[in-house]
Amino acid sequence: MPIAILGPTASGKSAVAVAVARRIGGTIVNGDPYQALAGLAIGTGQPDEAERGGVPHVGYGEWPLSARPNPADFGAWVRERLSACREPVLVTGSGLYLRGIWDQLSGLPPVAPGLVDRVRRWGATLGMPALHRYLAAVDPARAAALHPNDAARVQRALALHLASGKAPSALLTGPETGLPEGWRVLVVSPGRERRRERVVARVAAQVRAGWPQEVRDLVAAGHGPDLMALRPLGYAAWMAGGAPAQIQATVVQETQAYAKRQATWFRNQLPAAPHWDPDAEPLEAAFARLGLA
């Protein structure tokens, strides 16, 4: 029976997944599309050898930066890895891509990469508030669910609309949602203030590990356009340059906002999933909620 360890960025879900996998003799399977990309190890938080703790990990750093993963294709790719592993432990913080992994998408139409790039250029030229107003005109429900500065989701919704002529909110409603049959699920859920503190600590650790240099090396290797197209969290801020302390503060702010949206998604979309607070409860409580006590 597969296990899914879910939660916002910096919640500590990767460490919990390692403990779970070690307990059951399992393999960790990555469910984050950005952690699947090669070259983004530091900025996306791909676990290093020490963090893996001797537990097998698959699905990290395997896609080229030229790839443009979408929820359906990425979901199928992850399912292949889940089926190939004994006692798989899925780890992800992305709700939409989790829907793809669980095959809960309603047949999203194909969106040409050129169309996606066009919408991103609109965002860069016109600004995200203008794109959000455009989305509100064609799909008020989807626009109401997204912050105007949530560039990735606003642009994805507009690309879906342009490709299909339909409201993205209708396309993104899966045939069935909630917890799929046969899965054991745990949402790693720190309290709000601790979540914010964890983000500050995580970004500081990434900077110490060489995140700014990782970005410079990628740009020097000609991957600047890939980074601008993919928009992994924080990379655009480092590419824009400026005082390092100010860039780091901007990245922290962006990451805290993203973690808040993730926490809200798991709370609202998976109300039946058990939650576990890593700062208030022992690890044995997490095992118990997964039926591993």
C-alpha positions in Angstrom: 0.0 0.0 0.0 1.7 3.3 -1.1 2.2 6.1 1.4 2.1 9.8 0.6 3.9 12.4 2.8 2.5 15.8 1.9 2.9 19.3 3.2 4.1 22.8 2.4 7.7 23.7 1.6 10.1 23.7 4.6 7.6 21.7 6.7 10.1 18.8 7.1 8.2 16.3 5.0 11.4 14.9 3.4 12.9 14.0 6.7 9.6 12.4 7.8 9.5 10.4 4.5 13.0 9.1 5.2 12.0 7.9 8.6 8.9 6.3 7.3 10.8 4.6 4.4 13.4 3.4 6.8 10.8 1.9 9.0 9.0 -0.1 6.3 12.1 -0.8 4.0 10.7 1.5 1.3 11.8 3.8 -1.5 11.1 7.5 -1.6 9.5 8.7 -4.9 9.7 12.4 -5.7 6.3 14.0 -6.6 7.6 17.6 -7.1 8.0 18.7 -10.7 10.7 21.2 -9.9 12.8 18.7 -7.9 12.6 16.4 -10.9 14.6 18.8 -12.9 18.4 18.5 -13.2 20.5 21.5 -12.2 18.2 22.9 -9.5 19.4 20.8 -6.6 19.9 23.6 -4.1 17.1 26.0 -4.9 14.4 23.4 -5.1 15.6 21.5 -2.0 16.4 18.2 -3.6 17.7 16.0 -0.6 21.4 15.5 -0.6 23.2 12.3 0.3 23.2 13.1 4.0 19.5 14.0 4.0 18.7 10.8 2.2 20.1 8.8 5.1 20.9 5.7 3.1 17.3 5.3 1.9 16.7 4.8 -1.9 15.4 7.9 -3.7 14.0 8.1 -7.2 12.7 10.8 -9.4 15.1 13.6 -8.4 17.0 15.6 -11.0 16.1 13.3 -13.9 14.3 15.8 -16.3 16.4 18.2 -18.4 15.8 21.9 -17.9 14.4 22.1 -21.4 11.4 20.0 -20.2 8.1 21.6 -19.4 6.3 19.1 -17.1 2.5 19.4 -17.0 0.4 17.7 -14.3 -0.9 14.9 -16.5 2.4 13.8 -18.1 4.3 14.3 -14.9 1.7 12.3 -13.0 2.0 9.4 -15.4 5.8 9.5 -15.1 5.6 9.4 -11.3 3.1 6.5 -11.3 5.6 4.5 -13.4 8.1 4.9 -10.6 5.7 4.2 -7.9 4.7 0.9 -9.5 8.3 -0.1 -9.9 9.1 0.3 -6.3 8.5 -1.9 -3.3 6.9 0.0 -0.5 6.9 3.4 -2.2 6.7 6.6 -0.2 5.6 9.6 -2.3 6.7 13.1 -1.2 5.3 16.3 -2.7 4.0 19.7 -1.8 2.3 20.4 -5.1 -1.5 19.9 -5.0 -2.1 20.2 -8.7 0.6 17.8 -9.6 -0.6 15.5 -6.8 -3.9 15.4 -8.7 -2.0 14.3 -11.7 -0.2 11.6 -9.8 -3.4 10.3 -8.4 -5.0 10.5 -11.9 -7.7 13.0 -10.7 -7.5 15.4 -13.6 -10.3 15.7 -16.0 -8.5 15.2 -19.2 -6.6 18.5 -19.5 -6.2 19.5 -23.2 -2.7 19.7 -24.6 -1.1 23.1 -24.4 1.6 23.8 -26.8 4.9 25.0 -25.2 4.8 28.0 -27.6 1.5 29.1 -26.2 2.8 28.8 -22.6 5.8 30.9 -23.5 3.6 33.5 -25.1 1.5 33.9 -21.9 4.6 34.2 -19.8 5.9 37.0 -22.1 2.6 38.7 -21.6 3.1 38.5 -17.9 6.6 39.9 -18.2 5.4 42.8 -20.4 2.0 43.7 -19.0 2.5 42.6 -15.4 0.7 39.9 -13.4 -2.2 42.2 -12.3 -3.2 42.7 -15.9 -3.1 39.0 -16.6 -5.2 38.3 -13.5 -7.8 40.8 -14.7 -7.9 39.0 -18.1 -8.4 35.7 -16.2 -11.2 37.2 -14.2 -12.9 38.2 -17.4 -12.9 34.7 -18.8 -13.1 32.7 -15.6 -14.2 34.6 -12.5 -14.2 31.5 -10.3 -10.6 30.6 -11.1 -9.4 34.2 -10.8 -11.0 34.4 -7.4 -9.1 31.4 -6.2 -5.7 32.8 -7.2 -3.6 35.7 -5.9 -2.9 38.3 -8.7 0.9 37.7 -8.2 0.6 33.9 -8.3 2.3 34.0 -11.7 2.6 30.2 -12.4 -1.0 29.4 -11.7 -2.5 32.5 -13.4 -0.4 31.9 -16.5 -1.2 28.2 -16.5 -4.9 29.0 -16.3 -4.8 31.4 -19.2 -2.8 29.0 -21.3 -5.5 26.3 -20.7 -8.2 28.8 -21.7 -6.4 29.8 -24.9 -5.8 26.2 -25.8 -9.3 25.0 -25.1 -11.6 28.0 -25.3 -13.1 26.8 -22.0 -13.0 28.1 -18.4 -10.0 26.7 -16.6 -12.0 26.1 -13.4 -14.1 23.6 -15.3 -11.0 21.8 -16.7 -9.2 21.6 -13.4 -12.1 19.9 -11.6 -11.1 16.3 -11.4 -13.5 13.4 -11.9 -13.0 12.5 -8.2 -11.0 14.2 -5.6 -10.0 13.5 -2.0 -7.9 10.6 -0.8 -7.7 7.8 -3.4 -8.5 4.2 -2.3 -5.5 2.2 -1.2 -3.3 5.1 -0.1 -2.1 6.0 3.4 -1.6 9.8 3.6 0.0 12.1 6.1 0.1 16.0 5.9 3.1 17.4 7.7 1.7 20.6 9.1 3.7 22.9 11.3 1.9 25.8 13.0 1.7 29.1 11.1 4.5 30.9 13.0 6.8 27.9 13.0 6.1 27.4 9.3 7.3 31.0 8.7 10.4 30.4 10.8 11.2 27.2 9.0 11.1 29.0 5.7 13.6 31.6 7.0 15.9 28.9 8.1 15.5 26.9 4.9 16.3 29.8 2.6 19.3 30.8 4.8 20.6 27.2 4.6 20.1 27.2 0.8 22.1 30.4 0.5 24.9 28.9 2.6 24.9 25.8 0.4 25.6 27.9 -2.7 22.2 28.8 -4.2 23.3 32.1 -5.7 26.3 30.4 -7.3 24.0 27.6 -8.6 21.9 30.3 -10.4 25.0 32.0 -11.8 26.3 28.7 -13.1 23.0 27.9 -14.8 22.8 31.3 -16.5 26.5 31.0 -17.6 25.6 27.7 -19.2 22.8 29.3 -21.2 19.9 28.1 -19.1 18.6 31.6 -18.3 15.7 31.2 -20.8 14.8 27.8 -19.3 14.7 29.3 -15.8 12.5 32.2 -16.9 10.1 29.8 -18.7 10.0 27.3 -15.8 9.8 29.9 -13.0 11.0 27.8 -10.1 10.5 29.6 -6.9 13.2 32.1 -6.0 15.4 31.8 -9.1 14.0 34.9 -10.8 14.9 37.0 -7.8 18.5 35.8 -7.8 18.7 36.3 -11.6 17.5 39.9 -11.2 20.4 40.7 -9.0 20.8 43.3 -6.3 22.0 43.3 -2.7 22.2 39.7 -1.5 20.5 40.4 1.8 17.6 42.1 -0.1 17.3 39.2 -2.6 17.3 36.7 0.3 14.5 38.7 2.0 12.5 38.7 -1.2 12.9 35.0 -1.6 11.8 34.4 2.0 8.7 36.5 1.4 7.8 34.6 -1.8 8.4 31.3 -0.2 6.3 32.1 2.9 3.5 33.1 0.6 3.8 29.9 -1.4 3.9 27.8 1.8 0.8 29.4 3.0 -1.1 28.6 -0.2 0.1 25.0 0.0 -1.1 24.6 3.6 -4.4 26.1 2.6 -4.8 23.7 -0.3 -4.1 20.6 1.8 -6.4 21.8 4.5 -9.3 22.5 2.1 -8.8 19.9 -0.6 -7.9 16.9 1.6 -9.9 17.4 4.8 -9.9 13.7 5.6 -6.1 13.4 5.6 -4.5 13.2 9.0 -2.2 16.0 9.9 1.0 15.9 12.0 2.8 18.9 13.6 6.6 18.1 13.6 7.2 20.8 16.2 4.6 19.7 18.7 4.3 15.9 18.3 6.8 13.0 18.4 7.6 11.0 15.3 5.7 8.0 16.7 2.5 10.0 16.4 3.2 10.3 12.6 3.8 6.6 12.4 0.6 5.9 14.3 -1.5 8.1 11.9 -0.1 6.1 9.0 -0.9 2.8 10.7 2.8 2.0 11.3 2.8 2.1 15.1 
